[in-house]
Amino acid sequence: MDGVEAGTEFVVTRDGRPIGELIPLRQHQQFVSRRSFAALSAGAPVIDLDRFRRDLEMISDDVDDPYAR
């Protein structure tokens, strides 16, 4: 944990096979108020919700579970 706190990243393995990462938290996280977010988002493109939903319907639900054995 001292290494992670000092900024070192580690790969976690099981039986020599990588299964995860242990990394330091980002130190520069900053809270953004709702008012600031709205102001920053004012110039974002408008999203057509009907088109977005149609696009989502095209995504396959047939995804393999990497944790299924």
A tleap script that builds the chain and sets N, CA, C and O, in Angstrom:
source leaprc.protein.ff14SB
mol = sequence {
  NMET ASP GLY VAL GLU ALA GLY THR GLU PHE
  VAL VAL THR ARG ASP GLY ARG PRO ILE GLY
  GLU LEU ILE PRO LEU ARG GLN HIE GLN GLN
  PHE VAL SER ARG ARG SER PHE ALA ALA LEU
  SER ALA GLY ALA PRO VAL ILE ASP LEU ASP
  ARG PHE ARG ARG ASP LEU GLU MET ILE SER
  ASP ASP VAL ASP ASP PRO TYR ALA CARG
}
set mol.1.N position { 0.817 -1.192 0.000 }
set mol.1.CA position { 0.000 0.000 0.000 }
set mol.1.C position { 0.864 1.260 0.000 }
set mol.1.O position { 0.470 2.288 -0.550 }
set mol.2.N position { 2.037 1.178 0.615 }
set mol.2.CA position { 2.930 2.344 0.593 }
set mol.2.C position { 3.322 2.694 -0.840 }
set mol.2.O position { 3.399 3.867 -1.206 }
set mol.3.N position { 3.571 1.657 -1.650 }
set mol.3.CA position { 3.931 1.892 -3.044 }
set mol.3.C position { 2.817 2.566 -3.817 }
set mol.3.O position { 3.066 3.495 -4.585 }
set mol.4.N position { 1.578 2.101 -3.619 }
set mol.4.CA position { 0.430 2.707 -4.300 }
set mol.4.C position { 0.280 4.154 -3.860 }
set mol.4.O position { 0.037 5.040 -4.680 }
set mol.5.N position { 0.426 4.388 -2.560 }
set mol.5.CA position { 0.316 5.748 -2.050 }
set mol.5.C position { 1.397 6.654 -2.645 }
set mol.5.O position { 1.183 7.852 -2.832 }
set mol.6.N position { 2.557 6.066 -2.940 }
set mol.6.CA position { 3.660 6.832 -3.524 }
set mol.6.C position { 3.520 7.000 -5.038 }
set mol.6.O position { 4.324 7.692 -5.662 }
set mol.7.N position { 2.488 6.360 -5.636 }
set mol.7.CA position { 2.240 6.551 -7.060 }
set mol.7.C position { 2.555 5.345 -7.929 }
set mol.7.O position { 2.402 5.410 -9.149 }
set mol.8.N position { 2.994 4.242 -7.322 }
set mol.8.CA position { 3.333 3.050 -8.094 }
set mol.8.C position { 2.071 2.264 -8.443 }
set mol.8.O position { 1.175 2.109 -7.613 }
set mol.9.N position { 2.010 1.770 -9.684 }
set mol.9.CA position { 0.898 0.931 -10.134 }
set mol.9.C position { 1.342 -0.527 -10.116 }
set mol.9.O position { 2.491 -0.834 -10.434 }
set mol.10.N position { 0.426 -1.430 -9.742 }
set mol.10.CA position { 0.735 -2.848 -9.668 }
set mol.10.C position { -0.284 -3.648 -10.475 }
set mol.10.O position { -1.463 -3.297 -10.525 }
set mol.11.N position { 0.182 -4.729 -11.105 }
set mol.11.CA position { -0.707 -5.675 -11.767 }
set mol.11.C position { -0.927 -6.826 -10.792 }
set mol.11.O position { 0.030 -7.427 -10.305 }
set mol.12.N position { -2.181 -7.126 -10.514 }
set mol.12.CA position { -2.544 -8.212 -9.613 }
set mol.12.C position { -2.686 -9.480 -10.449 }
set mol.12.O position { -3.355 -9.479 -11.482 }
set mol.13.N position { -2.046 -10.573 -9.990 }
set mol.13.CA position { -2.097 -11.816 -10.757 }
set mol.13.C position { -2.638 -12.955 -9.893 }
set mol.13.O position { -2.586 -12.911 -8.664 }
set mol.14.N position { -3.151 -13.960 -10.566 }
set mol.14.CA position { -3.553 -15.213 -9.922 }
set mol.14.C position { -2.959 -16.328 -10.764 }
set mol.14.O position { -3.233 -16.427 -11.959 }
set mol.15.N position { -2.147 -17.163 -10.140 }
set mol.15.CA position { -1.462 -18.242 -10.854 }
set mol.15.C position { -0.693 -17.708 -12.060 }
set mol.15.O position { -0.654 -18.354 -13.107 }
set mol.16.N position { -0.081 -16.533 -11.917 }
set mol.16.CA position { 0.706 -15.945 -12.991 }
set mol.16.C position { -0.097 -15.255 -14.075 }
set mol.16.O position { 0.476 -14.735 -15.033 }
set mol.17.N position { -1.421 -15.242 -13.939 }
set mol.17.CA position { -2.301 -14.635 -14.944 }
set mol.17.C position { -2.808 -13.294 -14.415 }
set mol.17.O position { -3.379 -13.243 -13.326 }
set mol.18.N position { -2.609 -12.192 -15.177 }
set mol.18.CA position { -3.092 -10.885 -14.709 }
set mol.18.C position { -4.612 -10.876 -14.582 }
set mol.18.O position { -5.324 -11.294 -15.495 }
set mol.19.N position { -5.103 -10.393 -13.436 }
set mol.19.CA position { -6.555 -10.322 -13.213 }
set mol.19.C position { -7.028 -8.926 -12.812 }
set mol.19.O position { -8.233 -8.688 -12.725 }
set mol.20.N position { -6.112 -8.016 -12.572 }
set mol.20.CA position { -6.540 -6.679 -12.175 }
set mol.20.C position { -5.365 -5.740 -12.012 }
set mol.20.O position { -4.212 -6.112 -12.229 }
set mol.21.N position { -5.678 -4.527 -11.627 }
set mol.21.CA position { -4.655 -3.510 -11.404 }
set mol.21.C position { -4.926 -2.817 -10.079 }
set mol.21.O position { -6.077 -2.605 -9.698 }
set mol.22.N position { -3.871 -2.472 -9.396 }
set mol.22.CA position { -3.965 -1.681 -8.180 }
set mol.22.C position { -3.261 -0.376 -8.493 }
set mol.22.O position { -2.043 -0.345 -8.667 }
set mol.23.N position { -4.030 0.702 -8.564 }
set mol.23.CA position { -3.466 1.987 -8.986 }
set mol.23.C position { -3.861 3.077 -7.990 }
set mol.23.O position { -4.891 2.979 -7.323 }
set mol.24.N position { -3.024 4.120 -7.899 }
set mol.24.CA position { -3.363 5.229 -7.002 }
set mol.24.C position { -4.601 5.981 -7.497 }
set mol.24.O position { -4.858 6.053 -8.699 }
set mol.25.N position { -5.345 6.528 -6.571 }
set mol.25.CA position { -6.468 7.391 -6.944 }
set mol.25.C position { -5.924 8.674 -7.537 }
set mol.25.O position { -4.849 9.144 -7.166 }
set mol.26.N position { -6.683 9.230 -8.464 }
set mol.26.CA position { -6.287 10.526 -9.023 }
set mol.26.C position { -6.370 11.578 -7.930 }
set mol.26.O position { -7.369 11.672 -7.218 }
set mol.27.N position { -5.338 12.346 -7.808 }
set mol.27.CA position { -5.269 13.345 -6.736 }
set mol.27.C position { -5.930 14.658 -7.104 }
set mol.27.O position { -6.183 15.493 -6.236 }
set mol.28.N position { -6.213 14.848 -8.391 }
set mol.28.CA position { -6.710 16.149 -8.821 }
set mol.28.C position { -8.190 16.105 -9.170 }
set mol.28.O position { -8.644 16.817 -10.066 }
set mol.29.N position { -8.943 15.266 -8.460 }
set mol.29.CA position { -10.379 15.236 -8.690 }
set mol.29.C position { -10.967 16.545 -8.161 }
set mol.29.O position { -10.592 17.033 -7.095 }
set mol.30.N position { -11.879 17.083 -8.924 }
set mol.30.CA position { -12.436 18.370 -8.553 }
set mol.30.C position { -13.954 18.304 -8.654 }
set mol.30.O position { -14.497 17.810 -9.642 }
set mol.31.N position { -14.624 18.797 -7.644 }
set mol.31.CA position { -16.078 18.856 -7.672 }
set mol.31.C position { -16.516 19.925 -8.667 }
set mol.31.O position { -15.961 21.023 -8.707 }
set mol.32.N position { -17.510 19.586 -9.459 }
set mol.32.CA position { -18.078 20.546 -10.412 }
set mol.32.C position { -19.533 20.761 -10.023 }
set mol.32.O position { -20.314 19.811 -9.972 }
set mol.33.N position { -19.889 21.992 -9.752 }
set mol.33.CA position { -21.262 22.297 -9.346 }
set mol.33.C position { -22.206 22.102 -10.525 }
set mol.33.O position { -21.786 22.110 -11.682 }
set mol.34.N position { -23.461 21.932 -10.220 }
set mol.34.CA position { -24.480 21.777 -11.264 }
set mol.34.C position { -24.504 23.006 -12.175 }
set mol.34.O position { -24.638 22.876 -13.392 }
set mol.35.N position { -24.377 24.174 -11.598 }
set mol.35.CA position { -24.390 25.414 -12.377 }
set mol.35.C position { -23.192 25.466 -13.331 }
set mol.35.O position { -23.345 25.843 -14.492 }
set mol.36.N position { -21.991 25.086 -12.843 }
set mol.36.CA position { -20.810 25.081 -13.703 }
set mol.36.C position { -20.947 24.047 -14.811 }
set mol.36.O position { -20.601 24.318 -15.961 }
set mol.37.N position { -21.454 22.853 -14.470 }
set mol.37.CA position { -21.633 21.814 -15.476 }
set mol.37.C position { -22.594 22.277 -16.562 }
set mol.37.O position { -22.352 22.052 -17.748 }
set mol.38.N position { -23.689 22.926 -16.155 }
set mol.38.CA position { -24.668 23.423 -17.122 }
set mol.38.C position { -24.031 24.471 -18.035 }
set mol.38.O position { -24.279 24.479 -19.241 }
set mol.39.N position { -23.219 25.344 -17.467 }
set mol.39.CA position { -22.572 26.382 -18.272 }
set mol.39.C position { -21.569 25.762 -19.254 }
set mol.39.O position { -21.482 26.186 -20.406 }
set mol.40.N position { -20.812 24.752 -18.791 }
set mol.40.CA position { -19.841 24.102 -19.664 }
set mol.40.C position { -20.528 23.279 -20.751 }
set mol.40.O position { -19.981 23.102 -21.840 }
set mol.41.N position { -21.719 22.781 -20.455 }
set mol.41.CA position { -22.450 21.943 -21.402 }
set mol.41.C position { -23.286 22.746 -22.392 }
set mol.41.O position { -23.852 22.177 -23.325 }
set mol.42.N position { -23.370 24.044 -22.202 }
set mol.42.CA position { -24.250 24.871 -23.029 }
set mol.42.C position { -23.893 24.767 -24.517 }
set mol.42.O position { -24.777 24.855 -25.369 }
set mol.43.N position { -22.628 24.583 -24.831 }
set mol.43.CA position { -22.209 24.513 -26.224 }
set mol.43.C position { -22.198 23.104 -26.797 }
set mol.43.O position { -21.810 22.908 -27.948 }
set mol.44.N position { -22.621 22.120 -26.006 }
set mol.44.CA position { -22.615 20.732 -26.481 }
set mol.44.C position { -23.713 20.526 -27.517 }
set mol.44.O position { -24.737 21.208 -27.478 }
set mol.45.N position { -23.509 19.591 -28.443 }
set mol.45.CA position { -24.542 19.340 -29.449 }
set mol.45.C position { -25.805 18.753 -28.823 }
set mol.45.O position { -25.747 18.058 -27.809 }
set mol.46.N position { -26.931 19.041 -29.436 }
set mol.46.CA position { -28.212 18.512 -28.970 }
set mol.46.C position { -28.307 17.045 -29.379 }
set mol.46.O position { -27.957 16.684 -30.503 }
set mol.47.N position { -28.776 16.210 -28.469 }
set mol.47.CA position { -28.912 14.786 -28.753 }
set mol.47.C position { -30.359 14.478 -29.099 }
set mol.47.O position { -31.272 14.810 -28.343 }
set mol.48.N position { -30.562 13.842 -30.245 }
set mol.48.CA position { -31.885 13.389 -30.661 }
set mol.48.C position { -32.168 12.090 -29.907 }
set mol.48.O position { -31.603 11.049 -30.243 }
set mol.49.N position { -33.033 12.137 -28.892 }
set mol.49.CA position { -33.268 10.982 -28.030 }
set mol.49.C position { -33.855 9.791 -28.784 }
set mol.49.O position { -33.511 8.647 -28.485 }
set mol.50.N position { -34.733 10.037 -29.757 }
set mol.50.CA position { -35.304 8.924 -30.520 }
set mol.50.C position { -34.214 8.211 -31.321 }
set mol.50.O position { -34.170 6.981 -31.353 }
set mol.51.N position { -33.346 8.971 -31.960 }
set mol.51.CA position { -32.249 8.363 -32.720 }
set mol.51.C position { -31.292 7.630 -31.788 }
set mol.51.O position { -30.817 6.543 -32.118 }
set mol.52.N position { -31.008 8.208 -30.638 }
set mol.52.CA position { -30.127 7.578 -29.653 }
set mol.52.C position { -30.702 6.230 -29.207 }
set mol.52.O position { -29.974 5.241 -29.122 }
set mol.53.N position { -32.002 6.193 -28.922 }
set mol.53.CA position { -32.645 4.934 -28.511 }
set mol.53.C position { -32.583 3.894 -29.632 }
set mol.53.O position { -32.348 2.715 -29.367 }
set mol.54.N position { -32.792 4.319 -30.877 }
set mol.54.CA position { -32.689 3.384 -32.012 }
set mol.54.C position { -31.267 2.835 -32.119 }
set mol.54.O position { -31.070 1.647 -32.373 }
set mol.55.N position { -30.293 3.699 -31.924 }
set mol.55.CA position { -28.902 3.247 -31.966 }
set mol.55.C position { -28.633 2.215 -30.880 }
set mol.55.O position { -27.936 1.229 -31.117 }
set mol.56.N position { -29.183 2.437 -29.688 }
set mol.56.CA position { -28.984 1.485 -28.594 }
set mol.56.C position { -29.622 0.141 -28.900 }
set mol.56.O position { -29.096 -0.898 -28.500 }
set mol.57.N position { -30.736 0.145 -29.597 }
set mol.57.CA position { -31.414 -1.107 -29.933 }
set mol.57.C position { -30.565 -1.971 -30.860 }
set mol.57.O position { -30.748 -3.187 -30.910 }
set mol.58.N position { -29.642 -1.358 -31.591 }
set mol.58.CA position { -28.797 -2.102 -32.518 }
set mol.58.C position { -27.651 -2.813 -31.805 }
set mol.58.O position { -26.984 -3.659 -32.400 }
set mol.59.N position { -27.415 -2.476 -30.534 }
set mol.59.CA position { -26.325 -3.094 -29.772 }
set mol.59.C position { -26.771 -4.468 -29.304 }
set mol.59.O position { -27.868 -4.623 -28.767 }
set mol.60.N position { -25.928 -5.455 -29.507 }
set mol.60.CA position { -26.244 -6.827 -29.134 }
set mol.60.C position { -26.152 -7.011 -27.624 }
set mol.60.O position { -25.237 -6.496 -26.981 }
set mol.61.N position { -27.105 -7.748 -27.068 }
set mol.61.CA position { -27.060 -8.112 -25.654 }
set mol.61.C position { -26.280 -9.404 -25.455 }
set mol.61.O position { -26.104 -9.861 -24.326 }
set mol.62.N position { -25.813 -9.995 -26.555 }
set mol.62.CA position { -25.115 -11.268 -26.510 }
set mol.62.C position { -23.646 -11.029 -26.196 }
set mol.62.O position { -22.791 -11.085 -27.080 }
set mol.63.N position { -23.367 -10.762 -24.925 }
set mol.63.CA position { -22.011 -10.469 -24.490 }
set mol.63.C position { -21.561 -11.582 -23.548 }
set mol.63.O position { -22.286 -11.973 -22.633 }
set mol.64.N position { -20.359 -12.082 -23.787 }
set mol.64.CA position { -19.832 -13.123 -22.910 }
set mol.64.C position { -19.450 -12.530 -21.560 }
set mol.64.O position { -18.838 -11.465 -21.488 }
set mol.65.N position { -19.818 -13.229 -20.497 }
set mol.65.CA position { -19.452 -12.822 -19.149 }
set mol.65.C position { -18.036 -13.299 -18.876 }
set mol.65.O position { -17.799 -14.506 -18.834 }
set mol.66.N position { -17.079 -12.380 -18.688 }
set mol.66.CA position { -15.690 -12.813 -18.467 }
set mol.66.C position { -15.501 -13.550 -17.144 }
set mol.66.O position { -14.472 -14.193 -16.935 }
set mol.67.N position { -16.493 -13.459 -16.246 }
set mol.67.CA position { -16.373 -14.115 -14.947 }
set mol.67.C position { -17.109 -15.445 -14.895 }
set mol.67.O position { -17.015 -16.168 -13.903 }
set mol.68.N position { -17.839 -15.772 -15.950 }
set mol.68.CA position { -18.539 -17.068 -15.995 }
set mol.68.C position { -17.495 -18.165 -16.188 }
set mol.68.O position { -16.546 -18.013 -16.958 }
set mol.69.N position { -17.684 -19.235 -15.498 }
set mol.69.CA position { -16.716 -20.353 -15.620 }
set mol.69.C position { -17.363 -21.512 -16.289 }
set mol.69.O position { -16.725 -22.546 -16.487 }
savepdb mol mol.pdb
quit
